[in-house]
Amino acid sequence: MKKIILSALAAATLVIGTSTALFAQDAAFTKGSVKALDAEAGKVTIVHEELVNLGMPAMTMVFRADKDMMAKLSEGQDIEFVADRVEGKLTVVELKD
């Protein structure tokens, strides 16, 4: 019985460690430049490098951003950001200070 419990604990530790490593990889920052802002619509156009976590090549595209995120952005600003799908929409979820 002890062997089963130890095996289960070892497996759980491995799964937790692996999922933490995957999350850290997904949260990798991408470099970009703010091309345009539409604060009313909560949209920001960014010229960005490859979005590894989303499997997208470098391009210019529109992202959603909440009011707090929009307040930190200005046209022409170079940024490092994390984007993800939130309710099916590509969204800026984190900015590097």
Stockholm file with secondary structure:
# STOCKHOLM 1.0

chainA/1-97         MKKIILSALAAATLVIGTSTALFAQDAAFTKGSVKALDAEAGKVTIVHEELVNLGMPAMTMVFRADKDMMAKLSEGQDIEFVADRVEGKLTVVELKD
#=GR chainA/1-97 SS CHHHHHHHHHHHHHHHHHHHHHHHHHTCCEEEEEEEEETTTTEEEEEESCBGGGTBCSEEEEEECCHHHHHTCCTTCEEEEEEEEETTEEEEEEECC
#=GC SS_cons        CHHHHHHHHHHHHHHHHHHHHHHHHHTCCEEEEEEEEETTTTEEEEEESCBGGGTBCSEEEEEECCHHHHHTCCTTCEEEEEEEEETTEEEEEEECC
//
